[in-house]
Amino acid sequence: MIAVEGRRPSFSDGRKPSPDERRAAILDIAREAFLKDGYSGTSMSRIAAEVGGSKATLYSYFPSKKELFIAVTDRETAQLYDEIFNVKLSLDEPGSAFIDFARRCLAGLLSDTIVAGYRLIIAEAGRFPEMGKTTYELAVRRGVERLAHCFADAMAHGTLRLCDPAEAAESFLDLAAGSLHTQRLWNAIDTVEAAALEREAKRIGTVFLAAYGNDSLSHAARAGD
């Protein structure tokens, strides 16, 4: 998933950028190009021209367009998950905590850039299956691992029933990637109203706790309390 809003750096003071700054600039420009024209429609020559260096310089950072695309996905996905997981899951008020977590997941999944990134990867994965597999590991698998770590803590605390934390994480993300996200991917809806997002977050949190919560939380969720 190519995610975070564009932030192309400027070196208007005339100084020579450091290798890290040049690499970041390449990733920023590549991100915009991939989202605008797709993987197939983006060339390394174009990116080199926009960066302002030679193709040789670009290839010294990224030996192929595939590696550049993966690097963009890696960076953006890591930053997205840092934003989602920047608040520790509260185990003292689990009902509201899981709904809040679902709300934050939805906010990321429903953003314009996340939706565009999903569409791009899905469109290209058929022609470039290896790229699809690699970006899946970076995007989806990374999210499962981060979430599984949180859920393992919740299981140790007794908030969630004991099971495979990765299984619980996959179930939660499947719920989050359900109705509203699918509608956005298919362009069935252009925007999501705050009230609709809130209803969906509550549904996700409630269904998840009904299936994976401890006996008390599961009963309360199934009873609609």
Stockholm file with secondary structure:
# STOCKHOLM 1.0

chainA/1-225         MIAVEGRRPSFSDGRKPSPDERRAAILDIAREAFLKDGYSGTSMSRIAAEVGGSKATLYSYFPSKKELFIAVTDRETAQLYDEIFNVKLSLDEPGSAFIDFARRCLAGLLSDTIVAGYRLIIAEAGRFPEMGKTTYELAVRRGVERLAHCFADAMAHGTLRLCDPAEAAESFLDLAAGSLHTQRLWNAIDTVEAAALEREAKRIGTVFLAAYGNDSLSHAARAGD
#=GR chainA/1-225 SS CCCSCCCCCCCTTCCCCCHHHHHHHHHHHHHHHHHHHTTTTCCHHHHHHHHTSCHHHHHHHCSSHHHHHHHHHHHHHHHHHHHHTSSCCCSSSHHHHHHHHHHHHHHHHTSHHHHHHHHHHHHHHTTCHHHHHHHHIIIIIHHHHHHHHHHHHHHHHTSBCSSCHHHHHHHHHHHHTSHHHHHHHTTSCSCCCHHHHHHHHHHHHHHHHHHHBCHHHHHHHHHTC
#=GC SS_cons         CCCSCCCCCCCTTCCCCCHHHHHHHHHHHHHHHHHHHTTTTCCHHHHHHHHTSCHHHHHHHCSSHHHHHHHHHHHHHHHHHHHHTSSCCCSSSHHHHHHHHHHHHHHHHTSHHHHHHHHHHHHHHTTCHHHHHHHHIIIIIHHHHHHHHHHHHHHHHTSBCSSCHHHHHHHHHHHHTSHHHHHHHTTSCSCCCHHHHHHHHHHHHHHHHHHHBCHHHHHHHHHTC
//
